[in-house]
């Protein structure tokens, strides 16, 4: 067989989706060498998915539109090869694990691909077992696919394309729908695959600490163009570039960037992980540090003040809930949430976060005990009544959007609550302004991006002016810019007095925005306190599969200097070098 | 069928799908040629034994039957009162028990009530037999059966994927219902229009989500080589073994003797 040095070659590729004016890819020229691990990054709508779909011919064979330029994969001209034949060369894994599983049991699903290309039965068995072993699903052969966890499902999806024995594996945001544990599973699987030298991997992903260490190369797409290509550390040390491309920087690098701007360190010294950041701070502190007092006391006091004077928004007493008799999902929980608090509910999947939150608007009624929200006992009120004071935004906006325009979507909740004519119009106008959706007023919601649809889902709840807002994973699948817009809105609502309860897996958001963090484990409260307090219990959190944010971990490493104080923002670290106090000796 | 495949290792599980389907067909014919409930009872007992043998829980079957109870009673009554004596051959069946309306109108015939019992028992045996069939036959076996019967590949694929996605769609439905209830939708609105209106917020996202899912499913299928050839490798070599021949000959014997009894001896009519 002929040897190809380049796994993927794109030459001047441009593509526009049918009926769209702007091309999604513009003159993309890209070469991926054989055996490399390349990460493709960029904000939403940058063309990452479009690019991956071009690689195995789904564009233009399934999705029509205008494609120009040359795509060749492993020496094959993709334009002249059918998608099905490409599957033997290039495996493509998509975002949603749910829709990539075809079989009812694991073995049957994995065998789907080889069966289609008529591989004999005895070989299929071998291949299936090998592929399942590669994704660490050995022994799962007879399991029902329906009963797998998200991470397992996505690994099965990877096995489903690996079983075709491709030379190249392309994964389009394989972790975006998963919880941290599932994400970790995928990264571990990728690590395993990486060790096999033959496989070329192209991973589309948002930035994360895990990925950067592994990648040989990063390619950044922005508005359909390749704008940057090189070694990951060069990109992630350059905060200015990251901001420009809308990629989330690594928290510790922000500290380093500050030092770099001051001229204290060279570009190459900007840290990308906690241990190098620790070394750096220890080295620089004697020389430049001006830190003395604990700048932190104020934040804690702020919360305590609030606790004392505000009235109660949610009162949970002895709450027990059982989905099936004898298997409590919540085991006698007690908690009080004061009006105006910003609470983050965290914990592993299955810890009871959503089960608890659904009690707040009466979607679930206590098996035992009671829940009183805004003075109403949920046992005596229907969800439709509670919805007027308690807003609940679910994770997937597509589960609730059903109107033909954004405006109508917003009106819906108000009509349910029996508002009339002018009231409706006024409130809709106000919320459209508030959320920045004004320009999409008469646009069909499904013609907008995921980030905007998420915003519509929030807006459709905000029209009811809830006093308590519950948000379940408001940022899943959003890019950095989307996360920031959403969080800015939530922060604004909180400042205006709304009580916020946020369920999330994103610990950076928790550290940055929440006043109070409640960690759930096995249907009970494990920890409850300020982010600083909670994140300093790193051992307890580890049992719950929660990894504290990077900066909190750094604080723990530096606890001798910080006097066991936990910092959650880069500015707090840099402040150690700016305070006008006397220099502390080490 | 609400009973899904239960993996197991009974004789019925290991039986070739073709033999099983033939057996099922024989039971079907049997239950339709006999009118007398006593023969139906025999068939129900036979299927009941099969059900016990495969260890499918009878409680599940009972649960399936429970909601049908009103319909069953209705069927018995309606046939009892509407079947006129001239519909029956035997004198005992033609006898009229009592009249419900004055002036000897709308009489309950013995034959009619017996016929009602037959309908009921027929329903039972069909439900049990099909439950036994679905619980002992994997989807893969069915697919293969369709292939042998020369059903187009697309059709079988459609059917199997549809079945595979029922739980997924049901999960979606629950999520949508919750999301809309949180916006104040009441799903128990009264009246035709009310009910219809309250279901729009459920149906539209359901359609949209299904279409989106179907779209990415089609991508995933192409990614895995679906449609490269018009067939696919069978996961199991299906071959008739001795037990299949036994089952087959038993079924044929049963069928011929039943046909003999019914059409030669004219037994089993009402």
Interface residues (C-beta under 8 A of the other chain):
Chain A: X53 X56 X58 X61 X62 X82 X83 X84 X85 X87 X88 X91 X92 X94 X96 X98 X99 X100 X101 X102 X103 X104 X108 X111 X112 X113 X114 X115 X116 X117 X118 X119 X120 X121 X124 X142 X145 X146 X157 X160 X161 X164 X358 X361 X363 X382 X383 X384 X387 X388 X391 X392 X394 X396 X398 X399 X400 X401 X402 X412 X413 X416 X417 X446 X460 X461 X464
Chain B: X7 X139 X140 X161 X163 X164 X167 X168 X172 X175 X176 X178 X179 X180 X181 X182 X183 X184 X185 X186 X200 X201 X204 X205 X208 X209 X212 X213 X216 X217 X218 X219 X220 X221 X222 X223 X224 X225 X226 X227 X228 X229 X231 X232 X233 X234 X235 X236 X237
